[in-house]
Structure formats: structure tokens, C-alpha cells
Amino acid sequence: MDRFEEIKLESLQDSWVIMYTFVAKELYDKAGLEGESALREAVRRYGRDRGLTNRQRLLDNHIKINLETLFHEGRDRPGEPRFLSKVIRSTREERISDTLICSFADVWKRYGAKHLGRIYCEEFHIACYQAFGFGKTKVNLSRTLTQDGDDRCIFYHTYRPENLTDEERRLSFEEYDPGYVKPQKPMPKPEGKSGFNMLWIKMYFYLLETAVERLGETGKVLVAAGLRNAAVEQARVFLAQAGATERTVDRAYLTDHLPLKLRIEEEPLWDTYHQWGAKRLLRDNFYQVLFEEVHYDET
């Protein structure tokens, strides 16, 4: 992979983290305890959604549910070159790993938002991995790169058959399913743009949903402000990246570097994530601002 392709993947990854950071900042800074409560619940819902969706994806492909499959076939987003981890132990029942470099954490550090990243780390992993494992996955996150003084994230997961029902054991471990035949074809892996597109829209939707539930119209106003701030920063990043590589932020550039479809009406995920006026709010407060900042006309 050449450097231009790496920059595309990095941009697709960073975009949803930028959006989360600026929306979360509005809720955290301006809505007090209720704002932080909404933020934490949004991350948990996002985690549960990804965990349940991922579990069903594996079951539909006749793949067992356990820690080995979670971290191999169960990857629901593309990898990207900046992430570095050290796996100490990996079995179906147990996984110990250190994350040494995390691009999420680097973005949060860049914006002075490690506290918002720490909220994400505290809530997401437990919600996602428990949902994937029928509520029976145990997750211990003892250090995080978003905590002052920590130089890595340290994870310890367990998923024990003794904690499962008979049906859950059958779906999780081959020895409890005598007639099981492993699939012969590998499961399709998530592709760059579509994978990060899913992260962006689901995270945004749950931020909006919990903000409105907890704060009413004020919550929607705060999310809209966060989207506008995120759009301005996304435009600044794109213009700087394009300038450094002697490119312009035109349709081709935005198509390659922005996870979202340029025409919002073409996004099929809105069929599911349409409540609370999510699509219109995003169009008016993110799309419009971003396109104005980079002088792009989608007509």
C-alpha cells in the first residue's frame, strides 16, 4: 500500500472520531451531568448495536461465537496502518492484549479531549463485547492510552462455556455442536469506505438519540453545534492534507477521504437510523458547512 492509499484510510478512520469528539464536547461542556450521562449511554448503545450486528453476521455465515472469532472474522471495520497491538494470549475463551498505538487516542490527544476518549473506552468495549457474547463476555480494561500516565491499553477478556446456556454453548464452541461443519469459504471482510461509513452514522445517530431523550430540544441544538464545529475542523484537515500532496478538495478527493456519501439521499443506512430528524440535521449542520468550507458544490 502506497502512502496515498494510507492517507485515504487514515482520513476515513479519523473522520468519525473527529465528529464524536466535537459533538461529545458540546454535551460534556454545556450540559453538565446530564450531558455526560447522555454521552455515555450513546457510546453503550453504539457498542451494543455493533456487537449484536457483528454476532448475527457471524452466525449467518455459520461461524461460532467466541473470542477467537470476535477478533478475527468478527472484525467489523477495516484495519488501518497506524494501529499497533501486542497479543499476549489468544484462545476461544481468553484474550490478553496490549494496545501500544491507537489512532483514536492520538486524535483525542490532538484536540485536548483525552477525557472524552476515556469515556468512549470505558463504555464501548464492555457494551460491544458483551452484546457479541450473549451478555457473558467479561472485559477488563486496566489501563488506557487516554489516561494520564498510561503508555498502553491493557485488555483481558474471558468467555467461559460454563457461563453459557446449552444453546449459547452450541453456538459458541464446536465440541457442543456435534453436527457442526466449518464454512469452506472465508467471510467477506469489511471494505474501507463502507466500514467507516457504518461507524460514522451509527455513532452520530446514538449521540443524537440520547441527547434528545435526556435533554430534549436543547440536546438537538448541542448536537447540531457539535456537527458544525466538526465540519469546520474536517474541512481544515482536508485542505491541509490536500495542499501537502498538491491536490484539491474536489469531488474525487471527498469521495476517497470522507466516509459519508456525498449525496445524503443515497445512504441506505438512513432507512434504519432516521429518527429524531437525523438525516436533515446532518445535512444542514455538517454537509452544508463542510462543503462551504472547502468550496465544493454538490449540484
N, C-alpha and C positions, 0 to 999 in steps of 0.2 A: 504494500500500500504506500503510495507516494504522499508527500506532505499535504498536497491539496485535498486528497481524499480524507486524510486525518483531520484537517481543519473542518471539513463538512461534518464529520461525525461529532467532533467536539462542539460545534455550533448547535447541532441538533440536540445534543445532551444538555448543554448549558442553558438553552432557551427555557425549558420548563423549570429549571432551578431558579433562573432569574425571575420568572413570573411568580413562583412560590415565594421567593424572598420579599419581593416588593408588596405583594398582597398581604403576606403574613405580617410584614412590618406595620402596615396600616391597622390591622386588627390588634396587634400586640401593643403598639404605642398609643393608640387612640381610644381603645375600648376596654382597657383595664382587664380585670379578672375574667369578665365575660368574653372579651376578645380572645384571650389566651385559651379559654375553655373551648370556644368555637374552633380555634386553630387546631388544638389537639384532637378534637373529635373529627375534624375534616381529615386529618392525616390517618386516623384509625379507620375511617370509612374507606378512604382510598386504599389503605393496606388490605382491608378485608375484601374489597372488590377485586384487587389484583390476585389475592390468594385464592379466592373462590373461582375466579375465571381461569386461573392457571391450573388449579386442580381439575376442573372439568375438561380443560384442553388435554391434559394427560390421560384422563380416563377415556375420553373419546378416541384416543389413539392407543388404547389398551396398554397403557404404561402404569406401573404400580406407583403408589403414593408413599414416598419415604424421603429421607434426607439426601440420598444419592441422586434420586431423580429430580428433587427440588432444585439442586444446584448444577444439574447437567441438562437434561431435557426440559426441566422446568424454568429455565431462563426465559423470561417473557419480554425482555428488552435486549437490543443488540449490545455487544461489548464495545468498548472504546479504548484507545491505546494508553490513556493516562492512568487507568486504574491498575493498582498493584496489590496483590494479596498473597499471603503465605498460608497454605493449608497444612495444618499440623496433623489432623486426623480426619478421615472422611469414610464413613460407613453408612449403611442404611439407617442405623439407629443413632449415630453420634457424629457430630462435626465440630471440630475446633479450628478456628482460623483467625489470623490477624490481617486487618486491612491496613496497609502501610501508606498507600497514596489513594485518596478518594477525590475525584474531581468535584463532587458535590461540596465537600468540605472546603476545597480551595475557592469555590465561588463564594461560599458564605464568609470566609475569611476576607476575601477581596472587598466585600461590602460591609464589613464590620458587623456581621449578622450570625456569628457562631451560636448565639443563644437561640436563634430561630432554627438553625440546623440541628441543634441539640434536641429541640422539641420534636423535630422530624425523626431523628434517630431513636429517641425514646419511645415513640408511639408506633412508627411504621413497622419495624421488624417483628415485633410481637404480634401485632394485628394481622400482618400478611402471612407469616409462617404458621400461626395458629389456625387461621382460616384454611390454609392449604392442607394442614394435617388434622382435619376433623376436630379442631379445638384442642388437640392433645400434644402439639409440639411445645416443648419447653425451650425458652430462649433466654440466655443470659448475656447481656451486653455490659461488660465490666469496665471498659474504657472506650472513649470515643475521640476521634480527631477534632471534634467540636468542643471538647472540654479543655480548658487551660491546664497545661502541664502534661497532658496525654500526647504521646507520639504515635499512637495507633488505635484502631478499634479492635477490641478483643471479643470474639463471639464464641459462645459454647451452646450448642443445640443438642437436644435429645428428643428422640421419638421412639418410645418403647412399645412393643406389641402388647405387653401386659396391661397397658392403659387403654387399649382399644376394645371396641365391641367385636363380636365374631365377624360381622360384615366388614367393619373397618380393617380388621386384620387381613381378611381375604383380599381387599382392595389394595393393601399396602405391601404384603410380603408373599413371595411366591410359594413358600412352604405351607401356607394356609389356603392355597388355591390349587389343588392337585391337577385340575384340568387346564391350567394356565399355559398359554403358548406366547412366547415373546414376539412382538411385532418384527417383521423381517425388514421393513423399510424405516429409515430414520424419520423422526418427526420434523416437519419443516421448521427452520429457525426463523425468529423474527428479523425482519429487514430494517435497515437504518431508519428511514423516514417514518414508516408506518408504526414501528415500535415506539419511537419517541413521541409521535403524534398521540398515541394512546395515553402515555404518561401525562402529557401536557393537558389534554382535555379532561381526563378524569380528576387530576389534581385540582384544576381550576373549578370544575363543577362542584366538588365537595367543599372547597373553600367557600364558594358562593352559597351552597345549600345550608351549611352550618351557620354562616354569618347571618343569613336571613332568619333562620329558625331561632337563633339566640338573640339577635339584635334588631330584627325587623327591618324597616326601610333604611335605618342607619347602617346596618350590615351591608346592604347592597351598595350604598354610597361609598363605604370604605373599600369594598372590593373594586368598584369602578375606579376609585382614585389609585389603588394599587396597580390596576391594569394600565392606567395611563402612565404612571411612573415606570412600570416595566417596559412599556413600548418605547419610551424615550431612551431608556438605557439599552434596550435591544438594538435600536437604531444606531446609537453611538458605537456599540460593539461592531455591528455590521459595517458601518462606514470606516471604522479604523482597520478592521480585518481586510476589507476590500482594497482600501488605499495601500496597505502594506504589501499586497500581492498584485498591485496595478490592475485592479478590476473595478467595475462599477456595480452598485447595488441595483441591478435591473431584475427583470422577471426571472431570468435563468438563475441568478445568484440567490434570490429569495426562495425559489423552488428547491434549490440544493441545500440551503442553510437554515431555513425555517421549518419546524416540524409541521406546522399547520398548513392546510390547503389554502392557496391564495384566494380562491373563491369560497367563502364560508359555506355557501349553499351546497357545495359538492361534498361536504363532510358527512359520511353516513353515521358517525357516532352521535350526531345530534338527534337521531331517532330515539336514542335511549336517554341521552343526557340533555334534555331540552327544558326541564322545569326551571322555574324561577326567572324566566326570560334570559337564560344563559347565553344563547346564541346572539341575541340582539345586544346584550350588554358587552359581550366580547367584541362584536363588530364595531360598536360606537366608541369604545374606550381603549381598545388595543389595536385592532386593524387600522382604523382611521388615523390614529396618532402615529403608528409606525409608518404607514405609507406616506403621510405628510412629512415626517422627519427625514425619510430617505428620498423624497421627491419621486415616489412611484405612483402611477395612476393605473389602477386595475379597472379599466373600462374598455 
